[in-house]
Amino acid sequence: MALAHKRLDYEAVPVGFTEIAEIENGGQTIVPVIRHGDRIIADSFEIALHLREAYPDRNGHLFQGEGSIALTRFVESWSQSQLHTWIFRWAAMDIYNMLDEADQAYFRENREKRVGMTLEEFVSDREERAGQLQQILAPIRLMLKKQPYLGGKDPIFADYIPFGALQWLRICSGLAMWDKDDPVRDWFERLLDLHDGAGRSVPEAEG
């Protein structure tokens, strides 16, 4: 979304969990990773900061000044600690079932070690926790009742962080667990349509 926001042409190369370490001749531990000229940048936030520096005058801003960067870091921390945590517990088996055999083995071993139980046990009570998503989204719901995007009248990188988390949920599990009249859903639908429907080009999981 940050690349589309800057209207940059790029080539996307999908990789599996077991292929991450081989990206750009090795040494990578996370995705996304981009190569821009001679530079290799990993992590969504670092990529957004790089785009800000490399293309300061191209299209709209991803950040509105230094204060915006600090506040966006807060949005990232909230998303990773609250939203990502809930999504992983909801979608862990859905993610597993989408993987090929090699990545399934890696994902099961790595994630089960992390959570201290089988994936099946980890998601066994997910239907009982469906309503928690609405509570987690409450902070941005209150904001979106007053403005169309977290960035105000236009989206900024702070919008793309929780959007990316919910897009992860949409692609892996679908979005049947949230209310259709939720202002957050309206915001999410606007972002799916943004940049010539870049987000919507990836299909939603069948419910």
C-alpha positions as a LaTeX table, in Angstrom:
\begin{tabular}{lrrr}
\hline
Residue & $x$ (\AA) & $y$ (\AA) & $z$ (\AA) \\
\hline
Met1 & 0.00 & 0.00 & 0.00 \\
Ala2 & 2.90 & 2.38 & 0.69 \\
Leu3 & 4.38 & 1.69 & $-2.75$ \\
Ala4 & 0.98 & 2.19 & $-4.37$ \\
His5 & 0.49 & 5.37 & $-2.32$ \\
Lys6 & 3.68 & 6.75 & $-3.90$ \\
Arg7 & 2.57 & 5.46 & $-7.34$ \\
Leu8 & 5.75 & 3.48 & $-7.78$ \\
Asp9 & 6.18 & 0.57 & $-10.15$ \\
Tyr10 & 7.48 & $-2.59$ & $-8.53$ \\
Glu11 & 7.73 & $-6.32$ & $-9.01$ \\
Ala12 & 6.23 & $-8.45$ & $-6.21$ \\
Val13 & 7.91 & $-11.79$ & $-5.49$ \\
Pro14 & 5.94 & $-14.09$ & $-3.15$ \\
Val15 & 8.02 & $-16.23$ & $-0.78$ \\
Gly16 & 7.18 & $-19.00$ & 1.67 \\
Phe17 & 8.29 & $-19.15$ & 5.30 \\
Thr18 & 11.15 & $-21.51$ & 4.48 \\
Glu19 & 12.40 & $-19.21$ & 1.70 \\
Ile20 & 12.79 & $-16.01$ & 3.72 \\
Ala21 & 16.36 & $-16.75$ & 4.75 \\
Glu22 & 17.36 & $-17.05$ & 1.08 \\
Ile23 & 16.11 & $-13.62$ & $-0.01$ \\
Glu24 & 18.83 & $-11.43$ & $-1.53$ \\
Asn25 & 21.56 & $-14.04$ & $-1.04$ \\
Gly26 & 20.67 & $-14.76$ & 2.56 \\
Gly27 & 20.57 & $-13.05$ & 5.92 \\
Gln28 & 16.93 & $-11.99$ & 5.93 \\
Thr29 & 14.66 & $-12.92$ & 8.83 \\
Ile30 & 11.46 & $-11.01$ & 8.02 \\
Val31 & 9.34 & $-9.83$ & 5.11 \\
Pro32 & 8.59 & $-7.59$ & 3.38 \\
Val33 & 12.01 & $-6.87$ & 1.89 \\
Ile34 & 12.64 & $-4.49$ & $-0.97$ \\
Arg35 & 15.64 & $-3.83$ & $-3.17$ \\
His36 & 15.92 & $-0.25$ & $-4.33$ \\
Gly37 & 19.06 & 0.25 & $-6.34$ \\
Asp38 & 21.89 & $-1.03$ & $-4.18$ \\
Arg39 & 19.90 & $-0.82$ & $-0.96$ \\
Ile40 & 18.04 & $-3.69$ & 0.67 \\
Ile41 & 15.43 & $-2.64$ & 3.24 \\
Ala42 & 13.40 & $-5.01$ & 5.42 \\
Asp43 & 10.35 & $-4.30$ & 7.62 \\
Ser44 & 7.28 & $-2.36$ & 6.52 \\
Phe45 & 7.97 & 0.67 & 8.69 \\
Glu46 & 11.59 & 0.96 & 7.56 \\
Ile47 & 10.45 & 0.67 & 3.95 \\
Ala48 & 7.92 & 3.47 & 4.47 \\
Leu49 & 10.62 & 5.69 & 6.00 \\
His50 & 12.88 & 4.92 & 3.05 \\
Leu51 & 10.15 & 5.89 & 0.59 \\
Arg52 & 9.63 & 9.13 & 2.49 \\
Glu53 & 13.30 & 9.98 & 2.08 \\
Ala54 & 13.70 & 8.72 & $-1.48$ \\
Tyr55 & 10.51 & 10.29 & $-2.87$ \\
Pro56 & 9.72 & 13.33 & $-0.71$ \\
Asp57 & 7.75 & 15.13 & $-3.41$ \\
Arg58 & 6.07 & 12.21 & $-5.13$ \\
Asn59 & 2.29 & 12.02 & $-4.70$ \\
Gly60 & 0.95 & 12.20 & $-1.13$ \\
His61 & 2.88 & 11.96 & 2.12 \\
Leu62 & 3.08 & 8.74 & 4.14 \\
Phe63 & 3.94 & 10.80 & 7.23 \\
Gln64 & 3.01 & 14.38 & 8.09 \\
Gly65 & 6.18 & 15.59 & 9.80 \\
Glu66 & 8.39 & 14.07 & 12.51 \\
Gly67 & 5.57 & 14.00 & 15.04 \\
Ser68 & 3.56 & 11.86 & 12.68 \\
Ile69 & 6.35 & 9.28 & 12.61 \\
Ala70 & 6.31 & 9.01 & 16.40 \\
Leu71 & 2.52 & 8.69 & 16.52 \\
Thr72 & 2.60 & 6.10 & 13.75 \\
Arg73 & 5.05 & 4.09 & 15.84 \\
Phe74 & 2.36 & 4.05 & 18.52 \\
Val75 & $-0.18$ & 2.77 & 15.98 \\
Glu76 & 2.29 & 0.05 & 15.00 \\
Ser77 & 2.80 & $-0.95$ & 18.65 \\
Trp78 & $-0.95$ & $-1.06$ & 19.26 \\
Ser79 & $-1.55$ & $-3.09$ & 16.10 \\
Gln80 & 1.17 & $-5.62$ & 16.83 \\
Ser81 & 0.34 & $-6.07$ & 20.51 \\
Gln82 & $-3.46$ & $-6.09$ & 20.20 \\
Leu83 & $-4.66$ & $-6.67$ & 16.66 \\
His84 & $-1.97$ & $-9.07$ & 15.46 \\
Thr85 & $-2.21$ & $-11.12$ & 18.64 \\
Trp86 & $-5.94$ & $-11.63$ & 18.23 \\
Ile87 & $-5.72$ & $-12.32$ & 14.50 \\
Phe88 & $-3.02$ & $-14.96$ & 14.93 \\
Arg89 & $-5.07$ & $-16.79$ & 17.53 \\
Trp90 & $-8.10$ & $-16.68$ & 15.26 \\
Ala91 & $-6.36$ & $-17.55$ & 11.99 \\
Ala92 & $-3.48$ & $-19.86$ & 12.96 \\
Met93 & $-5.05$ & $-23.01$ & 11.50 \\
Asp94 & $-6.37$ & $-21.14$ & 8.46 \\
Ile95 & $-2.82$ & $-19.96$ & 7.75 \\
Tyr96 & $-1.47$ & $-23.47$ & 8.27 \\
Asn97 & $-3.99$ & $-24.95$ & 5.84 \\
Met98 & $-2.95$ & $-22.47$ & 3.12 \\
Leu99 & 0.72 & $-23.49$ & 3.21 \\
Asp100 & 2.59 & $-26.10$ & 1.21 \\
Glu101 & 4.01 & $-29.13$ & 3.01 \\
Ala102 & 7.45 & $-27.68$ & 3.78 \\
Asp103 & 6.03 & $-24.44$ & 5.15 \\
Gln104 & 3.38 & $-26.33$ & 7.13 \\
Ala105 & 6.09 & $-28.27$ & 8.94 \\
Tyr106 & 8.04 & $-25.09$ & 9.69 \\
Phe107 & 4.96 & $-23.13$ & 10.76 \\
Arg108 & 3.67 & $-25.86$ & 13.08 \\
Glu109 & 7.01 & $-26.43$ & 14.79 \\
Asn110 & 7.84 & $-22.74$ & 15.14 \\
Arg111 & 4.42 & $-21.49$ & 16.25 \\
Glu112 & 3.61 & $-24.40$ & 18.55 \\
Lys113 & 6.92 & $-23.81$ & 20.33 \\
Arg114 & 5.97 & $-20.16$ & 20.67 \\
Val115 & 2.47 & $-20.71$ & 22.07 \\
Gly116 & 3.18 & $-23.86$ & 24.08 \\
Met117 & 0.39 & $-26.00$ & 22.63 \\
Thr118 & $-0.79$ & $-27.48$ & 19.34 \\
Leu119 & $-2.27$ & $-25.17$ & 16.74 \\
Glu120 & $-5.55$ & $-27.02$ & 17.06 \\
Glu121 & $-5.64$ & $-26.35$ & 20.80 \\
Phe122 & $-4.60$ & $-22.75$ & 20.24 \\
Val123 & $-7.64$ & $-21.95$ & 18.09 \\
Ser124 & $-10.14$ & $-24.32$ & 19.73 \\
Asp125 & $-12.12$ & $-21.56$ & 21.48 \\
Arg126 & $-11.93$ & $-18.96$ & 18.74 \\
Glu127 & $-15.70$ & $-18.69$ & 18.21 \\
Glu128 & $-16.07$ & $-17.73$ & 21.86 \\
Arg129 & $-13.62$ & $-14.88$ & 21.28 \\
Ala130 & $-15.17$ & $-13.52$ & 18.08 \\
Gly131 & $-16.59$ & $-10.43$ & 19.81 \\
Gln132 & $-13.17$ & $-9.39$ & 21.11 \\
Leu133 & $-12.24$ & $-7.99$ & 17.72 \\
Gln134 & $-14.85$ & $-5.25$ & 18.09 \\
Gln135 & $-13.37$ & $-4.26$ & 21.46 \\
Ile136 & $-9.81$ & $-4.21$ & 20.09 \\
Leu137 & $-10.86$ & $-1.95$ & 17.22 \\
Ala138 & $-12.64$ & 0.52 & 19.54 \\
Pro139 & $-9.85$ & 3.17 & 19.53 \\
Ile140 & $-9.82$ & 3.57 & 15.77 \\
Arg141 & $-13.61$ & 3.19 & 15.55 \\
Leu142 & $-14.04$ & 6.27 & 17.73 \\
Met143 & $-11.61$ & 8.21 & 15.55 \\
Leu144 & $-13.23$ & 7.08 & 12.31 \\
Lys145 & $-16.60$ & 8.39 & 13.45 \\
Lys146 & $-15.09$ & 11.87 & 13.04 \\
Gln147 & $-12.93$ & 11.50 & 9.92 \\
Pro148 & $-12.62$ & 9.11 & 6.97 \\
Tyr149 & $-9.03$ & 8.00 & 7.68 \\
Leu150 & $-6.66$ & 7.90 & 10.62 \\
Gly151 & $-4.63$ & 10.46 & 8.68 \\
Gly152 & $-7.64$ & 12.78 & 8.39 \\
Lys153 & $-9.22$ & 13.39 & 5.00 \\
Asp154 & $-6.55$ & 11.27 & 3.27 \\
Pro155 & $-4.81$ & 8.04 & 4.32 \\
Ile156 & $-1.23$ & 7.97 & 5.59 \\
Phe157 & 1.02 & 5.13 & 6.71 \\
Ala158 & $-0.80$ & 5.00 & 10.06 \\
Asp159 & $-3.86$ & 3.79 & 8.11 \\
Tyr160 & $-1.93$ & 1.12 & 6.25 \\
Ile161 & $-0.63$ & $-0.57$ & 9.41 \\
Pro162 & $-4.00$ & $-1.76$ & 10.85 \\
Phe163 & $-5.30$ & $-2.16$ & 7.30 \\
Gly164 & $-2.46$ & $-4.61$ & 6.63 \\
Ala165 & $-3.36$ & $-6.61$ & 9.73 \\
Leu166 & $-7.03$ & $-6.79$ & 8.75 \\
Gln167 & $-6.08$ & $-7.63$ & 5.17 \\
Trp168 & $-4.11$ & $-10.57$ & 6.59 \\
Leu169 & $-7.29$ & $-11.68$ & 8.39 \\
Arg170 & $-9.42$ & $-11.12$ & 5.28 \\
Ile171 & $-7.14$ & $-13.21$ & 3.06 \\
Cys172 & $-6.61$ & $-16.07$ & 5.52 \\
Ser173 & $-9.97$ & $-16.34$ & 7.30 \\
Gly174 & $-12.46$ & $-13.88$ & 5.87 \\
Leu175 & $-14.23$ & $-11.14$ & 7.82 \\
Ala176 & $-17.46$ & $-12.81$ & 8.87 \\
Met177 & $-16.74$ & $-12.08$ & 12.54 \\
Trp178 & $-17.30$ & $-8.33$ & 12.40 \\
Asp179 & $-20.41$ & $-6.17$ & 12.02 \\
Lys180 & $-21.26$ & $-4.96$ & 8.53 \\
Asp181 & $-22.31$ & $-1.52$ & 9.79 \\
Asp182 & $-19.03$ & $-0.95$ & 11.65 \\
Pro183 & $-17.28$ & 2.36 & 10.76 \\
Val184 & $-14.02$ & 0.38 & 10.77 \\
Arg185 & $-15.40$ & $-1.83$ & 8.05 \\
Asp186 & $-16.38$ & 1.22 & 5.99 \\
Trp187 & $-12.82$ & 2.55 & 6.38 \\
Phe188 & $-11.41$ & $-0.85$ & 5.43 \\
Glu189 & $-13.58$ & $-1.02$ & 2.32 \\
Arg190 & $-12.41$ & 2.44 & 1.27 \\
Leu191 & $-8.81$ & 1.31 & 1.62 \\
Leu192 & $-9.48$ & $-1.87$ & $-0.37$ \\
Asp193 & $-10.69$ & 0.31 & $-3.25$ \\
Leu194 & $-7.82$ & 2.77 & $-2.96$ \\
His195 & $-4.99$ & 2.83 & $-5.52$ \\
Asp196 & $-7.09$ & 1.22 & $-8.26$ \\
Gly197 & $-8.26$ & $-1.53$ & $-5.92$ \\
Ala198 & $-4.79$ & $-2.81$ & $-5.03$ \\
Gly199 & $-6.01$ & $-4.34$ & $-1.78$ \\
Arg200 & $-9.13$ & $-5.87$ & $-3.29$ \\
Ser201 & $-7.07$ & $-7.57$ & $-6.03$ \\
Val202 & $-6.22$ & $-10.27$ & $-3.49$ \\
Pro203 & $-9.31$ & $-12.45$ & $-2.92$ \\
Glu204 & $-10.95$ & $-12.85$ & 0.48 \\
Ala205 & $-10.96$ & $-16.29$ & 2.06 \\
Glu206 & $-14.22$ & $-18.14$ & 1.65 \\
Gly207 & $-16.22$ & $-18.16$ & 4.84 \\
\hline
\end{tabular}
